[in-house]
Amino acid sequence: MAWENATTNLYNHAAMQKHISNISCPQEFLGTFYQNMGRKMWQVNTMILTNAILAGVIVVIGAYAQKYRHHPLARFIFLGATTLFLPIISYVVSTIGTNNNDYISEDKDGLSPSAATCHGGFHQYSVVSWAFLVQIVVVNTSVIVAVDDREGRNKGPPIRLFVQGIWTLYLGISTMGPITNNMWPLHLELMLFTIFCAKIVLKYFAFEKARRSLAFGRNPRLIFGYMKQLQRQEASQLGEPLAGEDAPPPLLVMGEEGLQVEKQPHGYVCRDVSGTTLINNTGLVTVDKVWQLDDKLPKSRPQLKDICLSFALFKLLRCRFARYELANAGSIKTMNFFWSLLLKDREHARVFGVITDELSFVQDYYFSSLPVSYSRYWLPIVNVSISLLSIGYCLVAASFIIKGLRFDWKPKYEHQMRCDFWCTERDLLSIKKNKEFGFFLFDDVPLFFLLALVVIAEVRYIASYIFSNWTKVALICHHINHATLQQCSPHMQKWFGLLLKCKCELLKHWDEKIGQSSILVVHPRTTPLLVLRRVLGLPELDRSVKIPEAVKVCIIRTVRSYYSSEHQLSNGTESLRRSRGERFLWACSSSGTSDTILTWHIATCILEVRHPYRHDFWPESDNKINATHLSRYCAYLMAWSPELLPDDEEWSSSLYAIVKKDVKCALTPLAGCTGGGSLSPEAEYERVTQLLMRANSKNRVLNSGMVLGNQLVELMLIEGEERAWRVLAEFWSEMILYIASSDNVRGHLEAIARGGELITLLWALLTHAGITSRPGTASGDAGAV
């Protein structure tokens, strides 16, 4: 009997299994389920592709184009990308999360329900990895600034990044689902999170150390007090014989942490400044000590001295940004030394190089996180080590993706979503069936390219330490403070010299280019970019060109001439008197500098129409090169950076736009002329002047420019072309120095953030030469900041 019951149960079980295997889900359920999941996957993949673009924008702008982050459009795009990136990640992860895709459907009677559950598998890991990789790059490129209270506000590591990192880790852990049995995705996410945390904690530590440091956050107060004490020392030594004017002053370079200071109402005062005690302070490096390296090295290395001089001048310039007043560029000896450098023949390139490096220190300090990492000597080494770990992780992950693409993924990784579903019939549950949705390439291809971008970004980050001027200064000062290094083998000194010579073009702060714009364009170009600018109503930028050496020579020569003649800079009148151009003084009598600039710019353009650049005649006159390049550069400043000019910004911009519009209307007949290039310069000059006269413009600036241009052409016909270009070259070299000598500290700091301008370089140069304001301004004469 028992045997019969067992046989019956076995038969019933087999029959039930057969019946279960024959249970099929309703087509209505399957159709609706497939449609819903297909639509959801298309939404997810659309968001994934959008986020891939946003990730690329964040990495590229953050790591490779930091100076463009200060342009309004680039800043808007970068801010939008960083704002949208993490919410999209959260949406994607939650959409394909373990418990968010359960699906239940019942028939009309509610007797035969159907159910499905889905999970994302490897898809979730790749999406969360995106977020961590982008956050690592953002930490690298975040701006961290430790400044004096008078310079502005300190900027520490963004706390929101740390919060976003924790949220990303939560997303990764909470959506692991069934693959939690395989712990390697979780371990990989924890590795990324550890790298991210290590970077941000290290940044915070460096910021706190730099903020309290005399060499960083509190440095302007120390430098101000130190320079005041040097001035008092110089005053007490007036009766003693002076050293040569080219003897380097004891400007502070590095090692301030070892100084004993006390707080005073106007800054810090060094306790041991009496006599030579401070100069011989252990660990303190000054410019005169750097100059003494020539006696200890077998071969003189000017680049060592120049980079340290740039660093010392950078510290003086920080005092100006902090609104500390330093008369005579800090001290008489400092100003005399700087002038001795300016007055040396054929040293124009060296002078420009020193100031360029100085401004690179400024840009690094206020607009990156690099300088605070030097608050402790070991911090750069640790930063580089963490970046190497990040690179190693990316390379391993990329090789894993390549291997999967080449040899096919395992079945559980070749889709984005896997769904299991069951159906019921008369209280019987069907056999589990599954369906896969999505394609793994939507995850892996963007992740692969993001890994490649992050590797390049980390390599660039490491290079920013290796090739940094900050590293070079630190090595030089370490070399000076350790006598054993100064007596090392010639082989070691050779490697030391090679390291200091290393430069990376990709890391250059300023490419030594100047913008070129023109009011009077006879034959306007029609490139797509120019057409787009005209459609958008933007000012036209003809091109950017590298500063010719002739322009550098001319500017330095003009600075020397004012030092030797003891004249003040003017808006061009002094240069006209020197070049016997008194007949043109009327063109400098305008009430505003912008009027004078446009008047002389139009005149320069007219003379250039009469004597254009000729490809069959080379080389061109240096005076012509100087006049045309500086004229177009001043026009560019009016169009693109009017805040750097003496006049009101809105006034300068509107004046430029009005004159530009009048000239464009007057020269409209030339726009459709196809044979303009075949006209001789004389005929083209006559045609342009006739069109400008026929326009009968009521604009005083345009009319003055026409009159001045015709007078210059007459001068050329009487005394020769070179004579006219010489008058213009000397005028423009004085004008650019005149508008550069100002107390517009904020405007020049913003220009440095955008990558730098020639006028900002000249502003810094004149600051160290003791010229800190224009004649007649409220700031007084040269010397007061």
ZAPABA-464413 format. One record per residue (C-alpha): x, y, z; residue in three letters. Coordinates in steps of 0.02 Angstrom, whole numbers, plus 32768, in hexadecimal, padded with zeros to 4 digits. Example, Ala and Ser with C-alpha at 12.3 -4.5 7.8 and 13.67 -1.06 7.14 Angstrom:
BEGIN
82677F1F8186Ala/82AC7FCB8165Ser/
END
This chain:
BEGIN
800080008000Met/808B8076802DAla/80E080487F8BTrp/804380727F29Glu/8034811C7F81Asn/80EA81427F58Ala/80CE81127EA4Thr/8035817F7E9DThr/809182157EE9Asn/812181FE7E71Leu/80A981F87DE1Tyr/804F82937E1FAsn/80F582EF7E37His/812E82C27D87Ala/808882F97D42Ala/8091839B7DA3Met/814383BE7D65Gln/810A839C7CB4Lys/807884117CCDHis/80E984967D19Ile/815F848A7C85Ser/80CD84A77C11Asn/809485447C6BIle/80B085D77BF7Ser/80A4868D7C23Cys/801986F27BD3Pro/8050874E7B37Gln/800187EC7B7CGlu/807287E27C15Phe/810E87BD7BAELeu/80EA88477B30Gly/80CB88C97BB6Thr/816288917C1BPhe/81D988927B86Tyr/8199893C7B4EGln/81AD898A7BFAAsn/825C89457C13Met/829289747B63Gly/82568A267B7CArg/82AD8A2E7C24Lys/835289F17BDAMet/834A8A737B4FTrp/83308AFA7BD2Gln/83C18AB67C38Val/84358AAC7BA1Asn/84058B5C7B6CThr/84358B987C19Met/84D68B327C11Ile/850B8B817B6DLeu/84DE8C2D7BB0Thr/85438C0E7C4CAsn/85D58BCE7BE4Ala/85D88C777B8BIle/85CC8CD37C31Leu/86598C6A7C79Ala/86C68C937BE3Gly/869F8D4D7BF8Val/86CB8D497CB1Ile/876F8CEB7C96Val/87A78D4F7BFEVal/877E8DFD7C42Ile/87B58DD07CF2Gly/885B8D7E7CC7Ala/88918DC47C20Tyr/88448E727C0FAla/88418EBC7CBDGln/88618F6E7C81Lys/87C48F657C16Tyr/875C8F417CB1Arg/87658FFC7CD3His/870E90287C2FHis/8652903C7C47Pro/861D8FBA7BC5Leu/869A8F367BFEAla/866E8F587CB4Arg/85B58F437C8DPhe/85D28E9E7C31Ile/86448E5B7CBAPhe/85CB8E8C7D44Leu/85398E3F7CE7Gly/85978D9D7CC9Ala/85CE8D8B7D7FThr/851F8DB57DBCThr/84C58D357D4FLeu/85438CA77D53Phe/851F8C5A7DFELeu/84608C6A7DF6Pro/84628C0E7D50Ile/84D08B867D9DIle/84548B787E2DSer/83C38B6A7DB3Tyr/84198AE47D4BVal/844D8A7D7DE2Val/83A28A887E33Ser/834D8A5B7D8FThr/83AE89BA7D7BIle/83BB89997E36Gly/839788ED7E80Thr/82ED89127ECEAsn/82AE89967E56Asn/827C89277DC3Asn/820888A77E13Asp/817088927DA7Tyr/80C8883F7DD3Ile/8034882A7D60Ser/7F8B87D97D82Glu/7F04879F7D0DAsp/7E5487E47D15Lys/7E1E87667D97Asp/7EBD87787DFCGly/7ED486BC7DFBLeu/7F6F86AE7D8BSer/7FEF87317DBEPro/809587427D63Ser/813587897DB0Ala/81E387BF7D79Ala/827E87FE7DD0Thr/831588507D7ECys/83C5887F7DAFHis/845088DF7D58Gly/84E788737D7CGly/858C88BB7D3DPhe/853089527CF7His/851E899E7DA5Gln/85D8898E7DC8Tyr/860989E87D27Ser/85918A787D48Val/85CE8A917DFBVal/86838A877DBFSer/86608B197D4ATrp/862F8B847DDDAla/86CB8B5A7E42Phe/87408B777DAFLeu/86F68C227D89Val/86FC8C527E42Gln/87B48C237E4AIle/87D98C997DB8Val/87708D237E09Val/87D58D127EAAVal/88778D247E46Asn/883B8DC27DEEThr/87DF8E167E7ESer/88228EC17EAFVal/886D8EC57F5FIle/88B18F6C7F98Val/89008F9C803EAla/890B905A8043Val/891B90ED80B6Asp/8878913980F4Asp/889B91D5808DArg/88AF91717FEDGlu/880291257FF7Gly/87B190888038Arg/88088FE18050Asn/87CA8F547FE1Lys/87D98EA8802DGly/87AF8E017FDEPro/86F58DFF7FB2Pro/86988D9D8039Ile/86108D787FBAArg/868B8D077F5ELeu/86A18C9B7FF8Phe/85E48C928011Val/85CE8C637F5AGln/86508BDA7F6FGly/85F38B8F8003Ile/854F8B977FA3Trp/859F8B417F0EThr/85E28AB67F7DLeu/85348AA17FC7Tyr/84EB8A927F18Leu/856B8A0D7EECGly/855189A47F88Ile/849489B17F8ESer/847A89777EDBThr/84F488E57ED5Met/846888677EE6Gly/848587B07EB4Pro/853A87C97E7DIle/856787EF7F31Thr/859687377F37Asn/862487697EC3Asn/867A87F07F2CMet/86F9882F7EADTrp/868A88BD7E6APro/867288FA7F1CLeu/872D88F07F3CHis/875189537E9DLeu/86D689DA7ED0Glu/872589E27F7DLeu/87D089F77F2BMet/87918A8C7EC7Leu/87408AD57F62Phe/87E38ABF7FC3Thr/88468B1A7F3CIle/87C48BA57F3BPhe/87C78BB67FF9Cys/88868BB47FFEAla/888E8C437F82Lys/880D8CB07FD8Ile/88528C918088Val/89018CBB804CLeu/88C18D5B7FFCLys/886C8D8E809DTyr/89098D6A8103Phe/89748DD1808AAla/88F78E61808FPhe/88F68E68814EGlu/89B48E678156Lys/89C48EEC80CDAla/893F8F5B811CArg/89A48F6B81BDArg/8A4E8F718168Ser/8ABC900C8162Leu/8AF68FD480B6Ala/8A468FC8806FPhe/89A8900A80C0Gly/89FA908C8130Arg/8A8890B780B9Asn/8A519166807FPro/8A5391A78133Arg/8AFF915E814ELeu/8B4491A280AAIle/8AFB924D80CEPhe/8B4B92558179Gly/8BEE920F8137Tyr/8BF9929080ABMet/8BD4931C8126Lys/8C6592E28191Gln/8CD692DC80F7Leu/8CA6938F80D1Gln/8CD593C48181Arg/8D7B93698170Gln/8D9E93C380CCGlu/8D74946A811DAla/8DED944781ABSer/8E78941B812FGln/8E6C94B880C5Leu/8F1894F380FAGly/8F6B944D80D3Glu/8FB4941F8029Pro/8F3093D07FB8Leu/8F46932B7F61Ala/8F3193257EA5Gly/8E83934E7E67Glu/8E7892A37E17Asp/8E9B924B7EBDAla/8E0491DE7EE4Pro/8D9A92117F7BPro/8D7391948006Pro/8CC191747FCALeu/8C7090DE801CLeu/8C6090447FB0Val/8C3B8FB38026Met/8C538F7980D8Gly/8BE58FF68135Glu/8BA28F6E81A8Glu/8C408F768211Gly/8C3190308236Leu/8C01907582DFGln/8B7F90FD82C5Val/8B11916A832FGlu/8A6E91BC82FFLys/8A6B927782E2Gln/89DC92EC82B1Pro/8A1092E881FAHis/8A53923881E5Gly/8AD491C1822BTyr/8B8091F98263Val/8C1591838265Cys/8C6691818310Arg/8D14915682D0Asp/8D2091D38242Val/8DAB923A828FSer/8E5192328237Gly/8E6F919581D3Thr/8E1A911C8249Thr/8D7F910881DDLeu/8DDE90F3813BIle/8E4590678187Asn/8DAC901481D2Asn/8DB58F5981BBThr/8D3D8F208135Gly/8D148FD080F7Leu/8D398FE9803EVal/8D4790977FF5Thr/8D6B90D77F46Val/8E1E91087F70Asp/8E4090567FACLys/8E0190147F06Val/8E7890897EAATrp/8F07903F7F0EGln/8EE78F957EBDLeu/8F568FCD7E2DAsp/8FEA8FC07EA3Asp/8FBC8F0D7ED4Lys/8F8B8EC27E2DLeu/90078E9A7DA2Pro/8F978EF17D24Lys/8F2B8F8C7D37Ser/8E728F667D26Arg/8E0E90067D08Pro/8D6A8FA57D05Gln/8D828F767DBCLeu/8D93902C7DEDLys/8D0490667D7FAsp/8C858FE97DC0Ile/8CAE90157E75Cys/8CA690CE7E4DLeu/8BFB90B37DFFSer/8BC290597E9DPhe/8C0090E77F0DAla/8BAA91697E9ELeu/8B0B91017EA5Phe/8B0D91127F61Lys/8B2091CF7F50Leu/8A9091D37ED5Leu/8A2291767F51Arg/8A3A920A7FC5Cys/89EC92787F40Arg/895992017F2APhe/8944920C7FE8Ala/894592CC7FDDArg/89E592E28041Tyr/8A3D9382800EGlu/8AF493697FE2Leu/8B4A94087FABAla/8BDB93FD7F2FAsn/8BAC934A7F00Ala/8BD293127FB1Gly/8C7F935D7FC9Ser/8CFB93CC7F6EIle/8D74933B7F58Lys/8CEA92CF7F0DThr/8CB793557E92Met/8D6B937B7E61Asn/8D8C92C37E44Phe/8CF292B27DD6Phe/8D21934C7D71Trp/8DD1930A7D59Ser/8D82926F7D0CLeu/8D1592D97C9BLeu/8DA593477C62Leu/8E1392B87C26Lys/8E2092A87B6AAsp/8DCF92127B16Arg/8D7B91DD7BB7Glu/8CC991FD7B7CHis/8CA391437B6BAla/8CE691227C19Arg/8C7D91AD7C65Val/8BE0916E7C0FPhe/8C0A90BD7C47Gly/8C1F90F07CFEVal/8B78914B7D01Ile/8B2190BF7CA2Thr/8B5B90407D23Asp/8B2690B67DAEGlu/8A7590BF7D68Leu/8A7290027D56Ser/8A8F8FF77E12Phe/8A0090727E2AVal/898B900C7DBCGln/89BA8F6A7E14Asp/89A28FB47EC0Tyr/88F890047EA8Tyr/88AA8F8E7E29Phe/88E68EDD7E4CSer/890B8E657EDBSer/89C28E497EAFLeu/8A1A8EC67F23Pro/89CA8E8D7FC7Val/8A158DE07FA8Ser/8AC08E2C7FC8Tyr/8A948E5B807CSer/8AEA8DB880ABArg/8B7A8D6F8047Tyr/8B2F8CBF8041Trp/8A828CF18004Leu/8AAF8CF87F49Pro/8AFA8C497F55Ile/8A5D8C037FA6Val/89EE8C5B7F26Asn/8A508C117E97Val/8A4A8B647EE6Ser/898C8B6A7EF7Ile/897D8BA27E42Ser/89E98B0E7E0ELeu/89708A9B7E6ALeu/88E08AED7E0ESer/89388AD27D68Ile/89598A1C7D94Gly/88A38A007DBDTyr/886B8A4F7D19Cys/88E589E77CB3Leu/88AB89457D04Val/87F489727CEAAla/881489A57C35Ala/887189037C12Ser/87DF88A37C5DPhe/876688FC7BE8Ile/87D688DF7B50Ile/87E488277B7CLys/8728881A7B8BGly/870A88717AE5Leu/878B88057A8EArg/876087597AD5Phe/86A787777AFAAsp/866287957BA5Trp/861A870D7C11Lys/855E86FE7BF6Pro/853587577C98Lys/859B87F07C63Tyr/856588047BAEGlu/84C2885D7BD6His/848C88F07C40Gln/83F188A77C91Met/83BC87F47CB5Arg/830887CD7CE4Cys/82BE872D7D2CAsp/820287147D21Phe/817F86957D55Trp/80C986787D2FCys/8042861B7D93Thr/7FB385AD7D63Glu/7F3D855F7DE2Arg/7FB6857F7E71Asp/804585317E10Leu/80E485967DF1Leu/813885877D49Ser/81EF85617D30Ile/825C85FE7D3DLys/8282864B7C96Lys/82F786DB7C6FAsn/830C87677BF3Lys/83A287DA7BD7Glu/839488917BA9Phe/841289117B6EGly/84BE89007B23Phe/856089067B88Phe/85B7897B7B0DLeu/854B8A0B7B4EPhe/85A889F67BF4Asp/865489BB7BC3Asp/86838A2C7B31Val/86618AD07B8FPro/86B58A877C2ALeu/874E8A597BC4Phe/87608B087B7CPhe/87448B557C27Leu/87CE8AE67C6DLeu/88418B227BE2Ala/88178BD87C07Leu/88368BBF7CC1Val/88DF8B6D7C9FVal/89138C017C33Ile/88D28C7A7CB8Ala/89358C217D40Glu/89D28C207CD4Val/89BC8CDB7CBCArg/89A28CEF7D77Tyr/8A458C937D9AIle/8A9E8CFA7D14Ala/8A608D997D69Ser/8ACA8D677DFFTyr/8B628D297DA1Ile/8B708DBD7D2APhe/8B2A8E3F7DA1Ser/8B8B8EDC7DC8Asn/8B5A8EBF7E7ETrp/8BBA8E1B7E7CThr/8C518E6F7E2DLys/8C558EF87EB2Val/8C438E767F3CAla/8CD48E107EF5Leu/8D448EA87EE2Ile/8D238EDF7F95Cys/8D408E2E7FD4His/8DE48E2E7F73His/8E198ED37FC2Ile/8DF08E9C8073Asn/8E528DF98066His/8F0C8E14804EAla/8F298D5D8024Thr/8EBC8D6E7F89Leu/8F228E027F4DGln/8FBE8D967F4DGln/8F718CFF7EF8Cys/8FBA8CAE7E5DSer/8FB28D057DB3Pro/8F418C787D78His/8EC18C9F7DFFMet/8ECD8D597DDBGln/8EAD8D347D24Lys/8E0D8CD77D4ETrp/8DDC8D637DC4Phe/8DF28DE17D39Gly/8D8F8D787CBCLeu/8CFF8D6A7D35Leu/8CF98E267D4BLeu/8CFA8E3F7C8FLys/8C668DCB7C72Cys/8BCE8E247C32Lys/8B278DE77BF1Cys/8AD38E507B6BGlu/8A288E0C7B9CLeu/8A3D8E587C4ALeu/8A6A8F077C0FLys/89FC8F8A7C62His/8A10900F7BDDTrp/8A378FE77B28Asp/8A8490947B0BGlu/89FC90C07A8FLys/899E91637A7FIle/88F2917F7A36Gly/88E491E67998Gln/88479248796BSer/882A92D578F1Ser/87A9935C78D9Ile/87D2937A7822Leu/87CC92D777C1Val/87D392F67706Val/87BB924176D0His/876691E3775EPro/878091297766Arg/86EC90B3775FThr/8723901E77C6Thr/86968FBD781DPro/86D18FF878C8Leu/86CF90AF7895Leu/8624909C7845Val/85E2904E78E6Leu/862890DE794CArg/85D3915C78DAArg/852D90FF78E8Val/853A90FC79A6Leu/856D91B279ABGly/8615918C79FDLeu/86AE91FA79DFPro/871F91B87958Glu/87C9916E7982Leu/8833916978E7Asp/88B190F07930Arg/892A90D179BDSer/89E390DD7994Val/8A8290BA79F2Lys/8AD391587A33Ile/8B5D918979B9Pro/8C0991A07A06Glu/8C0B924E79BBAla/8B76927D7A27Val/8BCD92417AC5Lys/8C6A92A37A99Val/8C0693407A74Cys/8BA6933A7B18Ile/8C42931D7B82Ile/8C9C93A87B23Arg/8C0C941E7B4CThr/8C1593F17C05Val/8CD094137C04Arg/8CBA94BB7BAFSer/8C4594F77C38Tyr/8CBC94BD7CBETyr/8D4F951A7C70Ser/8CEC95B97C4BSer/8C8E95B47CF2Glu/8BEC95DF7C98His/8B42959C7CC9Gln/8ADE952A7C59Leu/8A5B95857BF3Ser/89D395587B78Asn/8A4E956D7AE9Gly/8A7E96237AF4Thr/8B2F96047B35Glu/8B56958A7AA9Ser/8B1996087A28Leu/8B8B968D7A6FArg/8C1F96167A6CArg/8BFE95E379B8Ser/8BE29697797EArg/8B2A96767960Gly/8AE5971079B9Glu/8A6E972F7927Arg/8A0A9696795FPhe/89F596C97A15Leu/8944970379F2Trp/8911964C79DBAla/893E96297A92Cys/88D196B27ADBSer/8831964B7AECSer/87DE96437B95Ser/87E495867B9AGly/886C95077B76Thr/87F2949E7B0FSer/87D795307A97Asp/889295447A80Thr/88AC94897A64Ile/8826948079DCLeu/886295207988Thr/891394DF7977Trp/88D79430794CHis/8872947178B7Ile/890794D97880Ala/897A9441788CThr/88FF93DB7824Cys/88F89463779FIle/89B694687794Leu/89B793AA7788Glu/893C93B376F6Val/89B5942976A0Arg/8A4A93BA76C9His/8A0B930876E6Pro/8A7592727713Tyr/8AC9922C7678Arg/8AF191747668His/8B7B919A75EAAsp/8BD392107663Phe/8C2291C376FDTrp/8C4B91EC7783Pro/8BCF927577AAGlu/8C04930C780ESer/8C0892F078CBAsp/8BAF939578E4Asn/8B23935E7870Lys/8B1292B878CCIle/8B0D93117974Asn/8A8D9392793DAla/8A13931C78E9Thr/8A199294796DHis/8A0793087A03Leu/897F936C79AASer/891792D0798AArg/893992927A3ATyr/88F593337A87Cys/885B93227A18Ala/884A926F7A54Tyr/884F92AB7B09Leu/87C393267AE6Met/8759929D7A97Ala/877C920C7B0CTrp/87CA924E7BAFSer/879193027BC7Pro/879D92EC7C84Glu/885C92F57C72Leu/885593A37C25Leu/885594487C86Pro/87A7947F7C50Asp/8700943D7C89Asp/86E5938D7C48Glu/863793AF7C01Glu/867194507BAFTrp/870593FD7B59Ser/869A936D7B19Ser/861193DD7AD5Ser/868D94537A83Leu/86E393C27A2CTyr/863D937D79EFAla/8602942679ADIle/86A2944C794EVal/86AA939A790CLys/85F893A878CBLys/861994507876Asp/86B6940F7820Val/865E937177E8Lys/85CF93D5779CCys/864894497744Ala/86AB93B976F7Leu/8611935476C3Thr/863293737608Pro/86D99319761BLeu/8688927D7664Ala/8641924575BDGly/86D792797557Cys/873391E07514Thr/87C0923C74C1Gly/87FC929A755AGly/889892307567Gly/88D2926774BASer/88D5932074E7Leu/897A9372750DSer/899793AF75C0Pro/898894637584Glu/88E19443752FAla/889E93E075C3Glu/88D1946C7639Tyr/887794ED75CFGlu/87DC948275C5Arg/87D594627681Val/87EE951976AFThr/876995507632Gln/86EB94D47679Leu/870F950D772BLeu/86FA95C476F8Met/865895A27699Arg/860F954F7731Ala/860E95FB7782Asn/861095AC782DSer/85EA961778C3Lys/865D95AD792DAsn/86EA961B796AArg/876195897988Val/874D954678D7Leu/876695F2788AAsn/8800961278F5Ser/8848956978C3Gly/882F9592780AMet/8886963A781CVal/891795EF787ELeu/892895617801Gly/893595DB7770Asn/89B8964077CFGln/8A1F95A377EBLeu/8A1495787732Val/8A529629770AGlu/8AE296107785Leu/8B0C956D772CMet/8B0D95C17681Leu/8B7E964D76BEIle/8BF695F87738Glu/8BE495417708Gly/8B7E94AB773EGlu/8BF4947A77CCGlu/8BE19526781CArg/8B2495137828Ala/8B2D9463786ETrp/8BAD949A78EEArg/8B3895217930Val/8AAD94A17940Leu/8B1C941B798EAla/8B5894907A17Glu/8AA894D17A35Phe/8A5C94237A49Trp/8AE993E27AB8Ser/8ACC94757B2DGlu/8A0F94637B26Met/8A1293AB7B55Ile/8A8293D37BEBLeu/8A1294657C1BTyr/897393FC7C22Ile/89D2936E7C79Ala/8A0A93DB7D0BSer/896E93D87D77Ser/892A93A27E1FAsp/88A793317DCFAsn/88DE929A7E33Val/883B923B7E21Arg/8833924E7D64Gly/88E3920D7D4BHis/88C6917A7DC1Leu/882E91487D58Glu/889991577CBBAla/891990E27D0AIle/888E90667D2EAla/885F90667C75Arg/8912903A7C45Gly/896990E27C47Gly/897B917C7BDCGlu/8A0F91E27BA0Leu/89CA927A7BFBIle/89C692187C9FThr/8A7B91E47C86Leu/8AA9929B7C6DLeu/8A4292CA7D06Trp/8AAA92537D71Ala/8B4C928E7D21Leu/8B2493457D46Leu/8AF193177DF8Thr/8B9F92D47E1CHis/8BEB936B7DC5Ala/8B9093DC7E41Gly/8B0A941A7DC8Ile/8A6293EB7E12Thr/89EB94717DD2Ser/89D394E97D43Arg/8A07959F7D55Pro/897696077D95Gly/891795777DE6Thr/88E495777E9BAla/896A94F97EC8Ser/89EF95797EADGly/8A96955C7E60Asp/8AFC94BF7E4AAla/8B1794677EE9Gly/8A7294597F44Ala/8A0C93C07F2CVal/
END
